Amino acid sequence: MTLNLLKTSSVYYNKLFVDPPATGNATGSSAGVTGRQSSVLPGSKAKVLLVDENTTPIISMCYTQSQLLSNDVILVELIEKQATLNPMKHLQCVCYLKPSAESIQYLIRELKNPHYNSYQIFFNNTINKGQIEKLAESDEFELVQSVVEIFQDYLIINDNLFTTSPLKFQQQLNGVGGNGKLVDVSSSVVSLLLSVKKCPVIKYETNSKELRKLSSEILYAINSNSNNNLFDDVNSKLDTPPILLLLDRKNDPITPLLSPWTYQSMIHELIGIQKNIVKVGDEQLTLSEQSDSFYKDSMYLNYGDLTDKVQKYVEEYKTQTKQTSTENLQTKNLADLKNFLIKFPEFKKFSSNVSKHLNLVSELDKMINQQHLWELGELQQTIVADLESHSSIKLKIHQILDNYTPPQQQQPQVTSTLNKVKLVLLYALRYENTNKPENETDTFINKLSNPNLTSPPPTLSQLLLLRSFKKYIGISRNRTDSRSTTSSSRNSTDGVGLFNGKKFNQFFNKSLNNNSNSNQPDNIYMQHIPKLYETLTSLIQEQQSPNNHQSQNTTDQLTTLVPEAVTRQFGSATSDSIQDIIIYIQGGVTYEEARLIHEWNNTTKMKLNIIIGGDTILNSSSWLDNLCDLVNAAETNVSQELPNHRGQLRDLL
């Protein structure tokens, strides 16, 4: 079974709107409230969709307004505004809610004071017995026809990319936001597993305390739901158990800092994508691979290939415009005119789509030139892929910090403060184990702080990050005791997988290159391969060749937890091959990592199904902000602990 999240959303659409549960019977995964035959008039199909703040983005990102209208959904209302709803007794109500305490309470109020004729209730995650009993007690008018659990407590971004319900990122970085938030994240991941019908072996990065807590919570949730038979049969058609791979963003701080050079990634980096919506000036543009074939075919293309494809797209539009021009239609008969009118809506949609992508590519081109990203992007890749000498890299960074303008340029070349900070941070991470005087991180920080060179100056949080990042992120943090001393010393300069993109790029092409779209070593802007690739490669090689010492070094950094249902079906859960991998990156995933997974799924000879997600979609700006928040919070905690230690010392004396 292919892991395709868009197909999953299509199945749930049918359950919600096309094939509703039979009246009077609860269907789905759990028993529900037994309803009664509604008094809706025969032939009356009009519906209202009642959602909450959690399910609203799920609906808006998966389904269009025209799709909803085609299945008689004429109105969408928020249950949080239950008190202000207008009574519409002629309408049936489809409720799609998260089974949170707040939404359950709103639903109870609605059932006690109903605004609609009947209710079909769908929850996007598991509901407990106590909640069902409360709903049954509140259904005084016997209007509830069914209660159904479907599992989509997450947002679908691409067919292979998802995010869990968005939380405050700072809470996630520090202990996944406490026990309540930990349960929320775990619940979202478990709903994903149920929606794709997988009960996996859990593997997480050993050096992450956050993942240790999260993995234990997921294991507990799977074992608990196994008692309700939810996970009993999901692996019945599989020869090997799936893998849930939990990764910590802080173990690869490099990938989100780099300027990306593929279409979807560039849009998010330079303009921003929020729930599939992009704002360019006053215009809002929708990006969806479901409804936009050009976007689907182009989202992973590098910038050079993208501009060629856009040009061909425009030429195709010009050709169709000539064929449908008024002058041509004047000489045609009525049959041709009728054919034109039939095709006109499709042509109008085509015209709008051409305009949209021209607008986007033009905006990207403008941003690239304004921010001098051709030069900056090349230097970023040079640093992380070790393409030039240390002295050459330092010279180029000095020139950027000094706002050096080449003689052939008429306009002064001034790099933004944000891009300067990212560049210095990349340098500091790359050469953190290089001693002075070769390491010039302090010199670069001093130049950044000079208001004559950098305006506006970097914030105090950014300067604090540059000076104290070693405590929280970096190469040394990524090493674990499981590494051999020889391996650690050999890689002390290379960055242990974080900065060997050049080597991985070559390996990537040798092992997977049956596709012209895969990364080419001669593309200077795409030398870096995320650490995710190393982790996946080692995991798969270790399964195929357990005695492979190179892969063993990486997999030793992963701790394994096996749910009871997996043990019952597969025994020790060891296998010669892996078929399905679900990746979750705590702290945020990037579109570049989603592109990597897309290429892996489509180019590798191994029959792998991989999907990836995280708690948010990062770009370099949001990741830098999150790192600053992390360091600020950690430093604040340290300063608060010092007085307590002093007080304890005084008590002892």
C-alpha positions as CSV (number, residue, x, y, z in Angstrom):
1,M,0.0,0.0,0.0
2,T,1.5,3.3,-1.1
3,L,1.8,6.0,1.6
4,N,-0.1,8.9,-0.1
5,L,-1.7,11.4,2.2
6,L,-3.8,13.0,-0.5
7,K,-5.5,9.7,-1.2
8,T,-6.1,9.4,2.6
9,S,-7.8,12.8,2.6
10,S,-9.9,11.7,-0.4
11,V,-11.1,8.6,1.5
12,Y,-12.1,10.8,4.5
13,Y,-13.9,13.2,2.2
14,N,-16.1,10.4,1.0
15,K,-16.8,9.3,4.6
16,L,-17.8,12.9,5.6
17,F,-19.9,14.0,2.6
18,V,-20.4,11.3,0.0
19,D,-21.1,8.1,1.9
20,P,-22.5,9.2,5.3
21,P,-23.1,6.5,7.9
22,A,-26.5,4.8,8.0
23,T,-29.1,6.6,10.1
24,G,-29.4,5.2,13.6
25,N,-26.1,3.4,13.5
26,A,-22.7,4.5,14.7
27,T,-20.1,3.5,12.2
28,G,-16.3,4.0,12.1
29,S,-13.8,2.7,14.6
30,S,-15.7,3.2,17.8
31,A,-19.2,2.8,19.1
32,G,-21.1,6.1,19.1
33,V,-24.3,7.7,20.2
34,T,-27.3,5.8,18.8
35,G,-29.4,8.3,17.0
36,R,-33.0,8.3,15.6
37,Q,-34.4,8.8,12.2
38,S,-34.4,12.5,11.4
39,S,-37.4,14.5,10.2
40,V,-35.6,15.9,7.2
41,L,-38.0,16.3,4.3
42,P,-37.5,13.7,1.5
43,G,-35.2,15.2,-1.1
44,S,-33.8,17.8,1.2
45,K,-30.0,17.3,1.1
46,A,-28.7,20.7,2.0
47,K,-26.1,20.6,4.8
48,V,-24.2,22.8,7.1
49,L,-20.6,21.8,8.1
50,L,-19.9,22.6,11.8
51,V,-16.1,22.7,12.5
52,D,-13.9,24.0,15.3
53,E,-10.6,26.0,15.2
54,N,-8.6,22.7,14.9
55,T,-10.5,21.1,12.0
56,T,-11.0,24.4,10.0
57,P,-7.5,24.3,8.5
58,I,-7.7,20.6,7.8
59,I,-10.9,21.2,5.7
60,S,-9.6,24.3,4.0
61,M,-6.3,22.7,3.0
62,C,-7.8,19.5,1.7
63,Y,-11.1,20.4,0.1
64,T,-12.2,23.3,-2.1
65,Q,-15.4,25.3,-1.8
66,S,-16.7,23.8,-5.0
67,Q,-16.1,20.3,-3.7
68,L,-18.2,21.0,-0.7
69,L,-20.9,22.6,-2.8
70,S,-21.0,19.6,-5.1
71,N,-22.0,17.5,-2.1
72,D,-24.7,20.0,-0.8
73,V,-22.6,21.7,1.9
74,I,-24.0,25.2,1.5
75,L,-22.7,26.6,4.8
76,V,-19.6,26.3,7.0
77,E,-19.9,27.4,10.7
78,L,-17.5,27.5,13.7
79,I,-18.8,25.7,16.7
80,E,-17.0,28.2,18.9
81,K,-19.6,30.7,17.7
82,Q,-22.4,28.4,18.7
83,A,-24.2,31.0,20.8
84,T,-24.6,33.3,17.7
85,L,-25.8,30.7,15.2
86,N,-29.1,31.2,13.4
87,P,-31.6,28.3,13.7
88,M,-31.9,26.5,10.4
89,K,-34.1,23.5,11.1
90,H,-34.4,22.6,7.4
91,L,-30.6,21.8,7.3
92,Q,-28.8,18.7,8.2
93,C,-25.6,19.2,10.2
94,V,-22.3,17.4,9.6
95,C,-20.0,18.1,12.6
96,Y,-16.3,17.6,12.1
97,L,-14.4,18.3,15.4
98,K,-11.3,17.5,17.4
99,P,-12.4,15.6,20.5
100,S,-10.9,18.2,22.8
101,A,-12.5,19.2,26.1
102,E,-13.5,22.6,24.6
103,S,-15.1,21.2,21.4
104,I,-17.0,18.5,23.3
105,Q,-18.4,21.2,25.6
106,Y,-19.5,23.4,22.7
107,L,-21.1,20.3,21.1
108,I,-23.0,19.5,24.3
109,R,-24.4,23.0,24.3
110,E,-25.4,22.7,20.7
111,L,-27.2,19.4,21.2
112,K,-29.1,20.8,24.2
113,N,-30.1,23.9,22.1
114,P,-30.1,22.5,18.5
115,H,-30.0,24.9,15.6
116,Y,-30.3,22.2,12.9
117,N,-32.5,19.3,11.9
118,S,-30.1,16.4,12.6
119,Y,-26.5,15.7,13.4
120,Q,-23.8,13.4,12.0
121,I,-20.8,13.8,14.2
122,F,-17.3,13.0,13.1
123,F,-14.2,13.3,15.3
124,N,-10.7,13.5,13.8
125,N,-9.2,11.4,16.6
126,T,-10.2,8.9,19.2
127,I,-13.0,9.8,21.6
128,N,-13.2,8.1,25.1
129,K,-16.2,6.4,26.7
130,G,-16.8,9.3,29.1
131,Q,-17.1,11.8,26.3
132,I,-19.6,9.5,24.4
133,E,-21.7,9.2,27.5
134,K,-21.8,13.0,28.0
135,L,-22.9,13.4,24.3
136,A,-25.6,10.8,24.8
137,E,-27.0,12.5,27.9
138,S,-27.1,15.9,26.1
139,D,-28.9,14.5,23.0
140,E,-32.3,15.2,24.6
141,F,-34.1,15.8,21.3
142,E,-32.6,12.6,19.8
143,L,-31.2,14.3,16.7
144,V,-27.8,12.6,16.6
145,Q,-27.7,10.1,13.8
146,S,-24.2,8.8,14.3
147,V,-20.8,9.4,15.9
148,V,-17.8,8.3,13.9
149,E,-14.0,8.5,14.5
150,I,-11.9,9.3,11.5
151,F,-8.2,9.9,11.9
152,Q,-6.9,13.2,10.5
153,D,-5.6,15.2,13.5
154,Y,-2.8,16.7,11.3
155,L,-2.5,19.0,8.3
156,I,-1.7,17.6,4.8
157,I,0.8,19.8,3.0
158,N,1.9,17.6,0.1
159,D,1.2,14.0,-0.8
160,N,4.2,13.0,1.3
161,L,4.4,15.9,3.8
162,F,2.3,16.7,6.9
163,T,2.4,18.8,10.0
164,T,0.9,18.2,13.4
165,S,-1.4,20.7,14.9
166,P,0.6,23.9,15.3
167,L,1.9,24.7,18.8
168,K,4.0,27.5,20.2
169,F,7.4,26.5,18.9
170,Q,9.3,27.5,22.0
171,Q,7.2,25.1,24.0
172,Q,8.1,22.3,21.6
173,L,11.8,22.9,21.7
174,N,11.8,22.8,25.5
175,G,10.4,19.4,26.5
176,V,7.7,19.4,23.8
177,G,5.7,21.9,25.8
178,G,4.8,20.0,29.0
179,N,2.7,16.9,29.5
180,G,-0.4,18.4,28.0
181,K,1.3,19.4,24.8
182,L,3.3,16.2,24.7
183,V,0.0,14.2,24.7
184,D,-1.3,16.5,21.9
185,V,1.7,15.8,19.7
186,S,1.6,12.1,20.4
187,S,-2.2,12.0,19.7
188,S,-1.6,13.7,16.3
189,V,1.1,11.2,15.3
190,V,-1.0,8.3,16.4
191,S,-3.9,9.6,14.3
192,L,-1.6,9.7,11.3
193,L,-0.6,6.1,11.9
194,L,-4.2,5.0,12.1
195,S,-5.1,7.0,8.9
196,V,-2.4,5.3,6.9
197,K,-3.1,2.0,8.7
198,K,0.4,1.3,10.1
199,C,1.5,0.1,13.5
200,P,5.3,0.8,13.4
201,V,8.5,0.0,15.3
202,I,9.5,3.3,16.9
203,K,13.1,4.6,16.4
204,Y,14.2,7.9,17.9
205,E,17.5,9.7,18.3
206,T,19.0,8.7,21.6
207,N,20.6,12.0,22.4
208,S,17.2,13.8,22.5
209,K,15.4,14.0,25.8
210,E,12.4,15.5,24.0
211,L,12.1,12.5,21.7
212,R,12.6,10.1,24.6
213,K,9.4,11.5,26.2
214,L,7.5,11.7,22.9
215,S,8.4,8.1,21.8
216,S,7.3,6.7,25.2
217,E,4.0,8.6,25.0
218,I,3.4,7.3,21.4
219,L,4.3,3.7,22.5
220,Y,1.8,4.0,25.4
221,A,-0.9,5.4,23.1
222,I,-0.4,2.6,20.6
223,N,-0.5,-0.1,23.2
224,S,-3.5,1.5,24.9
225,N,-5.4,1.7,21.6
226,S,-4.4,-1.9,20.8
227,N,-6.6,-2.8,23.7
228,N,-9.4,-1.2,21.7
229,N,-8.4,-3.2,18.6
230,L,-7.5,-0.1,16.6
231,F,-4.0,-1.3,15.7
232,D,-4.7,-5.1,15.6
233,D,-5.1,-5.6,11.9
234,V,-3.4,-2.6,10.4
235,N,-0.2,-4.5,9.4
236,S,-2.0,-7.6,8.2
237,K,-1.0,-7.1,4.6
238,L,2.7,-6.3,5.4
239,D,5.7,-8.7,5.4
240,T,7.7,-6.3,7.5
241,P,6.8,-3.9,10.2
242,P,6.8,-0.2,9.3
243,I,9.2,2.2,11.0
244,L,8.3,5.5,12.8
245,L,11.5,7.5,12.8
246,L,11.6,10.4,15.3
247,L,14.3,13.0,14.7
248,D,15.3,16.2,16.6
249,R,15.7,19.3,14.5
250,K,18.5,20.5,16.7
251,N,20.6,17.5,15.4
252,D,20.6,19.1,12.0
253,P,20.5,22.9,12.4
254,I,22.1,23.4,9.0
255,T,19.4,22.4,6.5
256,P,16.9,25.1,7.5
257,L,19.5,27.8,7.5
258,L,20.5,27.4,3.8
259,S,18.8,29.3,1.0
260,P,16.8,26.6,-1.0
261,W,16.7,26.6,-4.8
262,T,13.6,24.6,-5.7
263,Y,10.2,26.1,-6.5
264,Q,8.1,25.2,-3.4
265,S,11.1,25.7,-1.0
266,M,11.9,29.1,-2.6
267,I,8.4,30.4,-2.3
268,H,8.3,29.5,1.4
269,E,11.7,31.0,2.0
270,L,11.3,34.3,0.1
271,I,7.6,34.9,0.2
272,G,6.0,32.5,2.7
273,I,3.4,29.8,2.5
274,Q,0.7,29.7,5.2
275,K,-1.8,26.9,4.9
276,N,-1.2,26.7,1.1
277,I,-1.8,30.4,0.7
278,V,0.8,32.8,-0.7
279,K,0.5,36.6,-0.4
280,V,2.1,38.6,-3.2
281,G,1.3,42.2,-2.7
282,D,-2.5,42.5,-2.2
283,E,-3.1,39.2,-4.0
284,Q,-3.7,35.9,-2.4
285,L,-2.6,32.8,-4.4
286,T,-3.5,29.2,-3.6
287,L,-0.9,26.5,-4.1
288,S,-2.3,23.0,-4.4
289,E,-0.8,20.0,-6.2
290,Q,-4.4,18.5,-6.3
291,S,-5.9,21.3,-8.4
292,D,-2.8,22.7,-10.1
293,S,-1.0,20.3,-12.4
294,F,1.7,22.8,-13.3
295,Y,2.6,23.3,-9.6
296,K,2.5,19.5,-9.1
297,D,5.0,19.0,-11.9
298,S,7.2,22.0,-10.9
299,M,7.3,22.1,-7.1
300,Y,10.6,20.2,-6.8
301,L,12.3,21.7,-9.9
302,N,15.5,23.7,-9.3
303,Y,15.3,27.4,-10.3
304,G,17.0,26.9,-13.7
305,D,14.6,24.1,-14.8
306,L,11.7,26.0,-13.4
307,T,12.3,29.1,-15.6
308,D,12.5,26.9,-18.7
309,K,9.2,25.2,-17.7
310,V,7.5,28.5,-17.1
311,Q,8.6,29.8,-20.5
312,K,7.1,26.7,-22.2
313,Y,3.9,27.2,-20.2
314,V,3.6,30.7,-21.4
315,E,4.2,29.6,-25.0
316,E,1.5,27.0,-24.7
317,Y,-0.8,29.8,-23.4
318,K,0.0,32.0,-26.4
319,T,-0.8,29.2,-28.8
320,Q,-4.2,28.5,-27.1
321,T,-4.9,32.3,-27.0
322,K,-4.5,32.5,-30.8
323,Q,-6.7,29.5,-31.4
324,T,-9.5,31.0,-29.3
325,S,-9.2,34.6,-30.4
326,T,-12.3,36.5,-31.6
327,E,-10.9,36.8,-35.1
328,N,-10.7,33.1,-35.5
329,L,-14.1,32.5,-34.1
330,Q,-15.8,34.9,-36.6
331,T,-15.1,32.5,-39.5
332,K,-16.1,29.3,-37.7
333,N,-19.5,27.6,-37.7
334,L,-21.9,27.2,-34.9
335,A,-20.5,23.8,-33.9
336,D,-17.0,25.4,-33.5
337,L,-18.5,28.2,-31.5
338,K,-20.3,25.7,-29.2
339,N,-17.1,23.8,-28.7
340,F,-15.3,27.0,-27.8
341,L,-18.0,28.0,-25.2
342,I,-17.7,24.5,-23.6
343,K,-13.9,24.8,-23.3
344,F,-13.9,28.5,-22.3
345,P,-14.1,27.9,-18.5
346,E,-11.1,25.5,-18.8
347,F,-9.2,28.1,-20.8
348,K,-10.0,30.8,-18.3
349,K,-8.7,28.6,-15.5
350,F,-5.5,28.0,-17.6
351,S,-5.1,31.7,-18.2
352,S,-5.4,32.4,-14.4
353,N,-2.9,29.7,-13.6
354,V,-0.3,31.1,-16.1
355,S,-0.7,34.5,-14.6
356,K,-0.3,33.1,-11.0
357,H,2.9,31.3,-11.7
358,L,4.3,34.2,-13.8
359,N,3.6,36.4,-10.8
360,L,5.3,34.0,-8.4
361,V,8.4,33.5,-10.5
362,S,8.7,37.2,-11.1
363,E,8.5,37.9,-7.4
364,L,11.1,35.2,-6.7
365,D,13.5,36.7,-9.3
366,K,13.1,40.1,-7.7
367,M,13.8,38.8,-4.2
368,I,16.9,36.9,-5.4
369,N,18.4,40.0,-6.9
370,Q,17.4,42.3,-4.1
371,Q,19.0,40.0,-1.5
372,H,22.1,39.1,-3.7
373,L,21.2,35.4,-3.2
374,W,23.3,34.3,-6.2
375,E,26.4,35.2,-4.4
376,L,25.2,34.4,-0.9
377,G,23.7,31.0,-1.9
378,E,27.0,30.0,-3.5
379,L,29.0,31.0,-0.5
380,Q,26.6,29.1,1.8
381,Q,27.1,25.9,-0.2
382,T,30.8,26.5,-0.3
383,I,30.9,26.6,3.5
384,V,28.8,23.6,4.2
385,A,30.2,21.4,1.4
386,D,33.8,22.4,2.0
387,L,34.4,23.4,-1.6
388,E,37.1,26.0,-0.9
389,S,39.9,26.6,1.6
390,H,39.2,28.1,5.0
391,S,41.1,31.2,4.1
392,S,39.2,31.7,0.9
393,I,35.9,31.4,2.8
394,K,37.0,33.9,5.4
395,L,37.9,36.4,2.8
396,K,34.5,36.2,1.1
397,I,32.7,36.6,4.5
398,H,34.8,39.6,5.3
399,Q,33.8,41.2,2.0
400,I,30.1,40.6,2.6
401,L,30.3,42.0,6.2
402,D,32.2,45.0,4.9
403,N,29.6,45.5,2.2
404,Y,32.3,45.2,-0.5
405,T,31.0,46.1,-4.0
406,P,32.8,44.7,-7.1
407,P,34.1,47.4,-9.4
408,Q,31.8,46.4,-12.3
409,Q,28.7,47.0,-10.1
410,Q,27.2,50.6,-10.1
411,Q,24.9,50.1,-7.1
412,P,26.4,49.3,-3.7
413,Q,26.0,45.7,-2.7
414,V,24.6,45.8,0.9
415,T,23.6,42.4,2.4
416,S,20.7,42.4,4.9
417,T,21.4,41.9,8.6
418,L,19.4,38.7,8.6
419,N,21.5,37.2,5.8
420,K,24.7,38.3,7.5
421,V,23.7,36.6,10.7
422,K,22.8,33.4,9.0
423,L,26.1,33.4,7.1
424,V,28.2,34.0,10.3
425,L,26.2,31.2,12.1
426,L,26.9,28.8,9.3
427,Y,30.6,29.6,9.6
428,A,30.5,29.3,13.3
429,L,28.9,25.9,13.1
430,R,31.2,24.7,10.4
431,Y,34.4,25.7,12.2
432,E,33.3,25.4,15.8
433,N,36.1,22.9,16.5
434,T,38.8,25.0,14.7
435,N,40.9,27.0,17.2
436,K,41.9,30.6,17.1
437,P,43.5,32.4,15.3
438,E,42.2,30.4,12.3
439,N,38.6,30.6,13.6
440,E,37.4,34.2,13.2
441,T,33.9,33.9,14.5
442,D,34.5,36.5,17.2
443,T,35.9,38.9,14.5
444,F,32.8,38.4,12.4
445,I,30.5,39.0,15.4
446,N,32.3,42.3,16.1
447,K,31.8,43.4,12.5
448,L,28.2,42.5,12.7
449,S,27.8,44.7,15.8
450,N,29.4,47.7,14.0
451,P,26.5,50.0,13.1
452,N,28.6,51.6,10.3
453,L,28.7,48.2,8.6
454,T,25.4,46.6,9.5
455,S,22.1,48.5,9.7
456,P,20.0,47.8,11.5
457,P,22.4,46.0,13.9
458,P,21.7,42.4,14.9
459,T,19.4,42.0,17.9
460,L,20.7,41.0,21.3
461,S,19.1,37.6,20.8
462,Q,20.9,37.0,17.6
463,L,24.3,38.0,19.1
464,L,23.6,35.7,22.1
465,L,22.9,32.9,19.7
466,L,26.1,33.4,17.8
467,R,28.1,33.4,21.1
468,S,26.5,30.5,22.9
469,F,25.1,28.2,20.2
470,K,27.5,25.4,21.2
471,K,25.5,24.7,24.3
472,Y,22.3,23.9,22.4
473,I,23.2,23.1,18.8
474,G,26.2,22.2,16.8
475,I,28.6,19.4,15.9
476,S,29.6,18.4,19.5
477,R,26.0,18.1,20.5
478,N,25.4,15.5,17.8
479,R,28.0,13.1,19.0
480,T,27.0,10.3,21.3
481,D,29.1,7.9,23.3
482,S,28.2,5.1,20.9
483,R,30.7,6.6,18.4
484,S,34.1,5.1,18.4
485,T,37.0,7.4,19.4
486,T,38.6,6.9,16.1
487,S,35.5,7.9,14.2
488,S,35.0,11.0,16.4
489,S,38.5,12.2,16.0
490,R,38.5,11.6,12.2
491,N,35.3,13.6,11.8
492,S,36.0,16.4,14.2
493,T,36.6,18.9,11.5
494,D,34.2,17.5,8.9
495,G,31.2,17.8,11.1
496,V,30.1,14.2,11.4
497,G,27.5,14.2,8.6
498,L,26.4,17.8,8.9
499,F,29.0,19.2,6.6
500,N,29.8,16.4,4.2
501,G,27.2,17.3,1.7
502,K,29.6,16.9,-1.2
503,K,30.3,13.3,-0.4
504,F,26.6,12.5,0.1
505,N,25.7,14.4,-3.1
506,Q,28.0,12.0,-5.0
507,F,26.7,9.0,-3.2
508,F,23.1,10.1,-3.8
509,N,23.7,10.2,-7.5
510,K,25.5,6.9,-7.7
511,S,22.9,5.0,-5.7
512,L,19.7,6.7,-7.0
513,N,20.5,8.4,-10.2
514,N,18.0,7.0,-12.7
515,N,16.2,10.3,-12.9
516,S,17.3,13.5,-14.7
517,N,15.8,15.6,-11.9
518,S,18.0,14.3,-9.2
519,N,20.7,16.6,-7.8
520,Q,23.8,17.0,-10.0
521,P,27.2,17.5,-8.4
522,D,27.9,20.4,-10.8
523,N,25.0,22.5,-9.4
524,I,26.8,24.8,-7.0
525,Y,23.6,25.8,-5.3
526,M,22.5,22.3,-4.4
527,Q,25.6,20.7,-2.9
528,H,24.2,20.2,0.6
529,I,22.2,17.0,1.3
530,P,20.3,17.1,4.6
531,K,21.5,14.9,7.5
532,L,18.2,13.0,7.0
533,Y,19.7,11.3,4.0
534,E,22.6,9.9,6.0
535,T,20.2,8.6,8.7
536,L,17.9,6.9,6.2
537,T,20.7,5.4,4.2
538,S,22.3,3.9,7.3
539,L,19.0,2.7,8.6
540,I,18.2,0.8,5.4
541,Q,21.7,-0.5,4.9
542,E,21.8,-1.7,8.5
543,Q,18.5,-3.7,7.9
544,Q,20.0,-5.2,4.7
545,S,23.5,-5.7,6.1
546,P,23.6,-5.9,9.9
547,N,27.3,-6.3,9.9
548,N,27.9,-3.1,8.0
549,H,30.0,-1.1,10.5
550,Q,29.5,2.3,8.8
551,S,25.8,2.1,9.0
552,Q,26.0,0.6,12.5
553,N,27.6,3.9,13.7
554,T,24.6,5.9,12.8
555,T,21.9,3.4,13.8
556,D,23.6,3.1,17.2
557,Q,22.4,6.6,17.7
558,L,18.8,5.4,17.4
559,T,16.8,3.8,20.3
560,T,14.1,1.3,19.3
561,L,10.7,0.7,21.0
562,V,8.4,-2.1,19.8
563,P,4.7,-1.9,20.4
564,E,2.9,-5.1,21.6
565,A,0.9,-5.5,18.4
566,V,4.1,-5.5,16.4
567,T,5.7,-8.1,18.7
568,R,2.6,-10.3,18.4
569,Q,2.7,-10.2,14.6
570,F,6.4,-10.1,13.7
571,G,8.2,-11.5,16.8
572,S,11.5,-9.8,17.3
573,A,10.6,-7.2,14.6
574,T,13.9,-7.8,12.7
575,S,13.7,-7.9,8.9
576,D,15.8,-8.1,5.8
577,S,14.1,-5.0,4.3
578,I,12.0,-2.0,5.1
579,Q,8.9,-1.1,3.1
580,D,7.3,1.8,4.9
581,I,8.9,4.7,6.9
582,I,7.1,7.5,8.6
583,I,9.4,10.3,9.6
584,Y,8.6,13.0,12.2
585,I,11.0,15.8,12.9
586,Q,10.4,17.4,16.3
587,G,11.2,21.1,15.9
588,G,10.1,21.5,12.3
589,V,10.6,20.0,8.8
590,T,11.7,21.8,5.6
591,Y,10.4,21.6,2.1
592,E,13.9,20.6,1.0
593,E,13.6,17.4,3.1
594,A,10.2,16.7,1.6
595,R,11.9,17.1,-1.8
596,L,14.5,14.6,-0.8
597,I,11.8,12.1,0.3
598,H,10.0,12.7,-3.0
599,E,13.2,11.9,-5.0
600,W,13.9,8.9,-2.9
601,N,10.4,7.5,-3.4
602,N,10.6,8.1,-7.2
603,T,14.2,7.2,-8.1
604,T,15.3,4.5,-5.8
605,K,15.2,0.9,-7.0
606,M,14.1,-0.2,-3.5
607,K,10.4,-0.4,-3.1
608,L,10.1,2.2,-0.3
609,N,7.1,4.2,0.8
610,I,8.2,7.2,2.9
611,I,6.3,10.2,4.2
612,I,7.7,13.0,6.4
613,G,6.4,15.6,8.7
614,G,7.0,17.8,11.7
615,D,5.3,20.2,14.0
616,T,5.9,23.1,11.6
617,I,7.3,23.9,8.2
618,L,10.5,25.9,8.6
619,N,12.3,28.5,6.5
620,S,15.6,30.1,7.4
621,S,14.0,33.1,9.1
622,S,11.6,31.2,11.3
623,W,14.3,28.7,12.2
624,L,16.7,31.5,13.2
625,D,13.9,33.1,15.3
626,N,13.3,29.7,17.0
627,L,17.0,29.2,17.8
628,C,17.1,32.7,19.3
629,D,14.0,31.9,21.4
630,L,15.7,28.6,22.5
631,V,18.9,30.3,23.6
632,N,17.0,33.1,25.3
633,A,14.8,30.7,27.3
634,A,17.8,28.6,28.3
635,E,19.8,31.6,29.4
636,T,16.8,32.9,31.4
637,N,16.4,29.5,33.1
638,V,20.1,29.6,34.1
639,S,19.9,33.1,35.5
640,Q,16.9,32.1,37.5
641,E,18.6,29.0,38.9
642,L,21.7,30.9,40.1
643,P,19.9,32.7,43.0
644,N,18.4,29.4,44.1
645,H,21.9,27.8,44.2
646,R,23.2,30.7,46.2
647,G,20.4,30.5,48.6
648,Q,21.0,26.8,49.1
649,L,24.7,27.5,49.7
650,R,23.9,30.1,52.4
651,D,21.6,27.7,54.1
652,L,24.4,25.1,54.2
653,L,26.9,27.6,55.6
